[in-house]
């Protein structure tokens, strides 16, 4: 338990916000990230799968699972689980030096150190979910949107989990218990509150 509290304290200092350590047995929702099948599923506190609905040209479409983009291999630094500590809509992106080098090699694209929301180069897409893991992990791991929807269901990320922006919005609306149309449309960076939510990596 001392390691857990140390991890939460370290994360609080890093993000500049004091987050209370959640009760490890108390959560309203659980997000399960299935690396093998590249799928994400949301469950309620009774363990029932949560069905999300989106509107299409042919009416509402129910989503039982969300396809995701993951890394080529299940990273050894992935934690087994944690809790959502913060959710940011329209986030800035500060690519790591390694990511900047990778983009230059792969796309011949020189990224700046700070990329604003709405910029087509912003790989965070429309939202970013921060996770406080039960144990220390080797590097930050997020669940976030994407500026490359064509890469969904591919093993191509550098460690994080990506979902389509629209489907991520539906998931966050369920976790927040309210519509987020204005927040997503504003293109302004804003932090939103969500219900206590467990995150598990399989």
C-alpha positions as CSV (number, residue, x, y, z in Angstrom):
1,X,0.0,0.0,0.0
2,X,2.9,2.4,0.7
3,X,4.0,2.0,-2.9
4,X,0.5,2.8,-4.1
5,X,0.3,6.0,-2.0
6,X,3.8,7.0,-3.2
7,X,2.7,6.6,-6.8
8,X,-0.4,8.7,-6.3
9,X,1.7,11.4,-4.5
10,X,4.2,11.4,-7.3
11,X,1.5,11.7,-10.0
12,X,-0.2,14.6,-8.0
13,X,3.1,16.5,-8.0
14,X,3.6,15.8,-11.7
15,X,0.2,17.1,-12.8
16,X,0.2,19.9,-10.3
17,X,-3.2,18.8,-8.9
18,X,-3.8,16.9,-5.7
19,X,-5.8,13.8,-6.4
20,X,-7.2,11.8,-3.6
21,X,-6.2,8.1,-3.7
22,X,-9.4,6.2,-4.7
23,X,-10.8,3.2,-2.8
24,X,-9.5,0.2,-4.8
25,X,-12.9,-1.5,-4.4
26,X,-15.1,1.4,-5.1
27,X,-15.9,2.5,-8.6
28,X,-18.9,3.2,-10.8
29,X,-17.5,2.0,-14.1
30,X,-14.7,-0.2,-15.3
31,X,-12.8,0.2,-18.6
32,X,-11.2,-3.0,-19.9
33,X,-8.5,-2.6,-22.6
34,X,-8.1,-5.9,-24.4
35,X,-4.7,-5.8,-26.1
36,X,-5.1,-9.2,-27.8
37,X,-8.3,-8.2,-29.7
38,X,-7.6,-4.4,-29.8
39,X,-10.9,-3.6,-28.2
40,X,-12.1,-1.5,-25.3
41,X,-15.2,-2.3,-23.3
42,X,-17.0,-0.3,-20.5
43,X,-18.7,-2.1,-17.6
44,X,-21.0,-0.8,-14.9
45,X,-20.5,-1.4,-11.2
46,X,-22.5,-4.6,-11.4
47,X,-20.2,-5.9,-14.1
48,X,-22.6,-5.5,-17.0
49,X,-21.3,-4.3,-20.3
50,X,-22.3,-0.7,-21.1
51,X,-23.8,-0.2,-24.5
52,X,-23.1,3.2,-26.1
53,X,-25.2,4.7,-28.9
54,X,-24.1,7.0,-31.7
55,X,-26.2,8.6,-34.4
56,X,-25.5,7.7,-38.0
57,X,-27.3,8.6,-41.3
58,X,-29.4,5.4,-40.8
59,X,-30.3,6.1,-37.2
60,X,-28.8,5.2,-33.8
61,X,-26.0,2.6,-33.8
62,X,-25.2,0.7,-30.7
63,X,-21.6,0.1,-29.8
64,X,-20.8,-2.8,-27.5
65,X,-17.0,-2.4,-27.8
66,X,-14.8,0.3,-29.2
67,X,-12.0,-0.7,-31.6
68,X,-8.6,0.8,-30.5
69,X,-5.1,1.3,-31.8
70,X,-2.3,-0.2,-29.6
71,X,1.4,-0.6,-29.7
72,X,3.1,-3.4,-31.8
73,X,3.7,-5.4,-28.7
74,X,2.2,-5.4,-25.3
75,X,4.6,-3.1,-23.5
76,X,6.4,-4.4,-20.5
77,X,5.9,-1.1,-18.8
78,X,2.1,-1.3,-18.9
79,X,0.5,-1.6,-15.5
80,X,-2.2,-4.1,-14.9
81,X,-4.7,-1.5,-13.8
82,X,-5.4,1.8,-12.2
83,X,-8.0,4.6,-12.0
84,X,-8.9,7.6,-14.2
85,X,-7.3,10.6,-12.4
86,X,-8.1,13.3,-15.0
87,X,-9.9,13.8,-18.3
88,X,-9.0,16.6,-20.6
89,X,-11.1,17.6,-23.7
90,X,-9.3,19.3,-26.6
91,X,-5.8,18.6,-25.0
92,X,-2.5,20.1,-25.9
93,X,0.1,17.6,-27.0
94,X,3.7,17.7,-25.8
95,X,5.4,14.9,-27.9
96,X,8.4,13.3,-26.2
97,X,11.9,13.7,-27.8
98,X,11.6,10.0,-29.0
99,X,8.3,10.7,-30.6
100,X,9.6,13.8,-32.3
101,X,12.5,11.7,-33.8
102,X,10.1,9.0,-34.8
103,X,7.8,11.4,-36.7
104,X,10.7,12.9,-38.5
105,X,11.9,9.4,-39.6
106,X,8.5,8.0,-40.4
107,X,6.7,11.0,-41.8
108,X,9.5,13.5,-42.5
109,X,7.6,15.8,-40.2
110,X,9.3,18.0,-37.7
111,X,7.0,18.4,-34.7
112,X,7.1,21.3,-32.3
113,X,7.4,20.7,-28.6
114,X,3.9,21.9,-27.9
115,X,0.9,21.3,-30.2
116,X,-2.4,23.1,-29.7
117,X,-5.8,21.5,-29.8
118,X,-7.3,21.6,-33.2
119,X,-3.9,21.4,-34.9
120,X,-4.0,18.5,-37.4
121,X,-0.7,17.3,-36.0
122,X,-2.1,16.8,-32.5
123,X,-2.0,13.0,-32.0
124,X,-4.1,13.3,-28.8
125,X,-7.2,14.0,-30.9
126,X,-10.2,15.4,-29.0
127,X,-9.6,14.0,-25.5
128,X,-7.0,12.5,-23.2
129,X,-7.6,10.2,-20.2
130,X,-4.9,10.2,-17.5
131,X,-4.5,7.0,-15.5
132,X,-3.0,6.6,-12.0
133,X,-1.7,3.1,-11.9
134,X,-1.8,0.8,-8.9
135,X,1.9,0.4,-9.2
136,X,4.6,2.6,-10.8
137,X,4.9,2.2,-14.6
138,X,7.9,3.0,-16.8
139,X,6.3,5.8,-18.7
140,X,3.0,7.6,-19.1
141,X,0.2,5.6,-20.6
142,X,-3.0,7.4,-21.8
143,X,-6.3,6.6,-23.5
144,X,-6.9,9.3,-26.0
145,X,-8.4,10.2,-29.3
146,X,-6.7,10.3,-32.6
147,X,-5.8,12.4,-35.6
148,X,-5.3,9.2,-37.7
149,X,-8.7,7.4,-37.7
150,X,-7.4,5.2,-40.5
151,X,-5.0,3.6,-38.0
152,X,-7.7,2.3,-35.6
153,X,-7.5,-1.5,-35.1
154,X,-3.8,-1.4,-36.0
155,X,-0.8,-2.1,-33.8
156,X,1.1,1.1,-34.5
157,X,1.0,3.4,-31.4
158,X,4.1,4.1,-29.3
159,X,2.5,2.8,-26.1
160,X,-0.9,4.6,-25.6
161,X,-4.3,3.5,-26.5
162,X,-6.2,5.5,-29.1
163,X,-9.9,5.4,-30.0
164,X,-12.0,7.3,-32.5
165,X,-12.8,10.8,-31.2
166,X,-16.6,10.4,-31.7
167,X,-16.7,7.0,-29.9
168,X,-14.4,8.4,-27.1
169,X,-16.9,11.2,-26.7
170,X,-19.8,8.7,-26.2
171,X,-17.8,6.8,-23.6
172,X,-16.9,10.0,-21.7
173,X,-20.5,11.2,-21.8
174,X,-21.5,8.0,-20.1
175,X,-18.7,8.3,-17.5
176,X,-19.6,12.0,-16.9
177,X,-23.4,11.5,-16.9
178,X,-24.1,14.4,-19.2
179,X,-23.7,15.6,-22.8
180,X,-20.3,17.0,-23.8
181,X,-21.2,18.5,-27.1
182,X,-20.3,22.1,-26.1
183,X,-17.0,21.0,-24.6
184,X,-15.9,19.0,-27.6
185,X,-17.0,21.6,-30.1
186,X,-15.4,24.6,-28.3
187,X,-11.8,23.6,-29.3
188,X,-10.9,25.0,-25.8
189,X,-8.9,22.9,-23.4
190,X,-11.1,21.9,-20.5
191,X,-11.0,19.3,-17.7
192,X,-14.1,17.4,-17.1
193,X,-15.3,15.3,-14.1
194,X,-16.2,11.7,-14.5
195,X,-17.5,9.0,-12.2
196,X,-14.9,6.9,-10.3
197,X,-13.6,4.6,-13.0
198,X,-11.3,1.6,-12.9
199,X,-9.0,0.9,-15.9
200,X,-7.8,-2.6,-16.5
201,X,-5.3,-3.8,-19.1
202,X,-5.6,-7.4,-20.4
